[in-house]
Amino acid sequence: MDLRKLKTLIDLVSDSNVSELEITEAEGKVRIVKGGGAMVQGYAPAPVYAAPVAAPVAAGAVAAPAAPAVEVVAGHTVKSPMVGTFYRSASPGAKAFVEVGSVIKEGETVCIIEAMKILNEIEADKSGTVTRILCENGQAVEFGQPLFIIE
């Protein structure tokens, strides 16, 4: 993890109501704890796993079929601007913000992503008709993950 990212995380924790933050990445794990005005950080290298060894192919073996083609989706993709939990409505019993076939305007709320106990309204970045909803209610989403297709 680079130093600038670590400094940003420390600043975020110190400026917020969060008292503890733990992040695990490929390079290792960082834990930031706020207490008594002092920041404590720890770093542990991530475990390294060996890649599985492929079995040797016999001389007369037929080659495996090619991997399936990646699906090309027509239309504009609304992507997640953050890591969090995807919700289609403001509360469990409420009506969903959008459905397949809904006509939406740019800037209209299409879903909520909860990150660190904060509900973030995600707005459409283009006007059009929702043709596909790519996430399930309550599903964890990653940064840049496609959420909706708008035509």
VOMIDO-444686 format. One record per residue (C-alpha): residue in one letter; x, y, z; residue number from 1. Coordinates in nm, 3 decimals. Layout:
BEGIN
ATOM resn       X       Y       Z resi
ATOM    A       X       Y       Z  NUM
...
***
This chain:
BEGIN
ATOM resn       X       Y       Z resi
ATOM    M   0.000   0.000   0.000    1
ATOM    D   0.150   0.331  -0.096    2
ATOM    L   0.219   0.606   0.158    3
ATOM    R  -0.021   0.859   0.004    4
ATOM    K  -0.312   0.617   0.031    5
ATOM    L  -0.221   0.536   0.390    6
ATOM    K  -0.199   0.908   0.479    7
ATOM    T  -0.542   0.968   0.319    8
ATOM    L  -0.693   0.684   0.523    9
ATOM    I  -0.543   0.820   0.845   10
ATOM    D  -0.678   1.168   0.768   11
ATOM    L  -1.025   1.025   0.692   12
ATOM    V  -1.035   0.838   1.023   13
ATOM    S  -0.910   1.138   1.222   14
ATOM    D  -1.169   1.371   1.062   15
ATOM    S  -1.465   1.136   1.108   16
ATOM    N  -1.664   0.965   1.382   17
ATOM    V  -1.501   0.632   1.290   18
ATOM    S  -1.280   0.504   1.570   19
ATOM    E  -1.128   0.205   1.390   20
ATOM    L  -1.066   0.108   1.026   21
ATOM    E  -0.920  -0.214   0.889   22
ATOM    I  -0.839  -0.269   0.521   23
ATOM    T  -0.703  -0.585   0.362   24
ATOM    E  -0.541  -0.572   0.020   25
ATOM    A  -0.314  -0.799  -0.181   26
ATOM    E  -0.003  -0.637  -0.029   27
ATOM    G  -0.117  -0.678   0.329   28
ATOM    K  -0.349  -0.558   0.599   29
ATOM    V  -0.369  -0.211   0.758   30
ATOM    R  -0.554  -0.131   1.079   31
ATOM    I  -0.599   0.229   1.195   32
ATOM    V  -0.734   0.293   1.544   33
ATOM    K  -0.824   0.638   1.676   34
ATOM    G  -0.791   0.682   2.050   35
ATOM    G  -0.677   0.955   2.287   36
ATOM    G  -0.545   1.174   2.008   37
ATOM    A  -0.291   0.914   1.893   38
ATOM    M  -0.318   0.709   1.577   39
ATOM    V  -0.193   0.352   1.581   40
ATOM    Q  -0.134   0.163   1.260   41
ATOM    G  -0.031  -0.191   1.192   42
ATOM    Y   0.084  -0.369   0.880   43
ATOM    A   0.099  -0.741   0.821   44
ATOM    P   0.200  -0.895   0.489   45
ATOM    A  -0.069  -1.093   0.315   46
ATOM    P  -0.022  -1.469   0.296   47
ATOM    V   0.118  -1.595  -0.034   48
ATOM    Y  -0.053  -1.894  -0.192   49
ATOM    A   0.103  -2.121  -0.451   50
ATOM    A  -0.073  -2.145  -0.785   51
ATOM    P  -0.216  -2.488  -0.868   52
ATOM    V  -0.002  -2.691  -1.107   53
ATOM    A  -0.171  -2.786  -1.435   54
ATOM    A  -0.163  -3.152  -1.535   55
ATOM    P   0.052  -3.223  -1.842   56
ATOM    V  -0.144  -3.264  -2.167   57
ATOM    A  -0.108  -3.594  -2.354   58
ATOM    A   0.053  -3.574  -2.699   59
ATOM    G  -0.264  -3.670  -2.889   60
ATOM    A  -0.509  -3.474  -2.676   61
ATOM    V  -0.760  -3.241  -2.836   62
ATOM    A  -0.732  -2.875  -2.739   63
ATOM    A  -0.999  -2.742  -2.504   64
ATOM    P  -1.266  -2.517  -2.655   65
ATOM    A  -1.203  -2.144  -2.638   66
ATOM    A  -1.336  -1.947  -2.342   67
ATOM    P  -1.686  -1.805  -2.392   68
ATOM    A  -1.697  -1.459  -2.547   69
ATOM    V  -1.746  -1.163  -2.314   70
ATOM    E  -2.102  -1.031  -2.336   71
ATOM    V  -2.119  -0.693  -2.509   72
ATOM    V  -2.400  -0.482  -2.368   73
ATOM    A  -2.561  -0.208  -2.575   74
ATOM    G  -2.645   0.115  -2.399   75
ATOM    H  -2.493   0.329  -2.124   76
ATOM    T  -2.369   0.158  -1.808   77
ATOM    V  -2.421   0.320  -1.468   78
ATOM    K  -2.128   0.205  -1.254   79
ATOM    S  -2.078   0.201  -0.879   80
ATOM    P  -1.870   0.498  -0.761   81
ATOM    M  -1.767   0.313  -0.443   82
ATOM    V  -1.744  -0.016  -0.258   83
ATOM    G  -2.050  -0.095  -0.049   84
ATOM    T  -2.389  -0.267  -0.035   85
ATOM    F  -2.638  -0.206  -0.317   86
ATOM    Y  -3.001  -0.127  -0.231   87
ATOM    R  -3.278  -0.066  -0.486   88
ATOM    S  -3.501   0.127  -0.241   89
ATOM    A  -3.467   0.372   0.049   90
ATOM    S  -3.594   0.119   0.307   91
ATOM    P  -3.674  -0.255   0.311   92
ATOM    G  -4.049  -0.218   0.246   93
ATOM    A  -4.031   0.085   0.015   94
ATOM    K  -4.085   0.092  -0.361   95
ATOM    A  -3.768   0.053  -0.572   96
ATOM    F  -3.622   0.373  -0.717   97
ATOM    V  -3.625   0.226  -1.070   98
ATOM    E  -3.748  -0.086  -1.246   99
ATOM    V  -3.666  -0.231  -1.587  100
ATOM    G  -3.851  -0.008  -1.834  101
ATOM    S  -3.845   0.300  -1.607  102
ATOM    V  -3.776   0.626  -1.789  103
ATOM    I  -3.525   0.829  -1.587  104
ATOM    K  -3.364   1.170  -1.612  105
ATOM    E  -3.001   1.258  -1.553  106
ATOM    G  -2.949   1.329  -1.183  107
ATOM    E  -3.242   1.112  -1.069  108
ATOM    T  -3.166   0.867  -0.784  109
ATOM    V  -3.144   0.509  -0.913  110
ATOM    C  -3.022   0.326  -0.602  111
ATOM    I  -2.843   0.357  -0.269  112
ATOM    I  -2.502   0.221  -0.182  113
ATOM    E  -2.429   0.184   0.187  114
ATOM    A  -2.064   0.231   0.277  115
ATOM    M  -1.941   0.248   0.638  116
ATOM    K  -2.298   0.292   0.770  117
ATOM    I  -2.354   0.592   0.539  118
ATOM    L  -2.632   0.570   0.278  119
ATOM    N  -2.515   0.725  -0.051  120
ATOM    E  -2.778   0.803  -0.316  121
ATOM    I  -2.648   0.712  -0.660  122
ATOM    E  -2.779   0.930  -0.941  123
ATOM    A  -2.817   0.849  -1.310  124
ATOM    D  -2.544   1.011  -1.516  125
ATOM    K  -2.756   0.991  -1.831  126
ATOM    S  -3.126   1.019  -1.920  127
ATOM    G  -3.298   0.722  -2.081  128
ATOM    T  -3.482   0.397  -2.017  129
ATOM    V  -3.352   0.134  -1.774  130
ATOM    T  -3.310  -0.187  -1.975  131
ATOM    R  -3.126  -0.401  -1.720  132
ATOM    I  -3.062  -0.406  -1.347  133
ATOM    L  -2.735  -0.591  -1.294  134
ATOM    C  -2.728  -0.622  -0.911  135
ATOM    E  -2.948  -0.787  -0.653  136
ATOM    N  -3.085  -0.597  -0.355  137
ATOM    G  -2.841  -0.629  -0.063  138
ATOM    Q  -2.553  -0.741  -0.286  139
ATOM    A  -2.198  -0.622  -0.214  140
ATOM    V  -2.061  -0.413  -0.501  141
ATOM    E  -1.711  -0.302  -0.596  142
ATOM    F  -1.585   0.030  -0.730  143
ATOM    G  -1.662   0.052  -1.103  144
ATOM    Q  -1.898  -0.247  -1.101  145
ATOM    P  -2.187  -0.208  -1.351  146
ATOM    L  -2.523  -0.149  -1.177  147
ATOM    F  -2.769  -0.054  -1.453  148
ATOM    I  -2.790  -0.037  -1.832  149
ATOM    I  -2.967   0.270  -1.973  150
ATOM    E  -3.063   0.319  -2.337  151
***
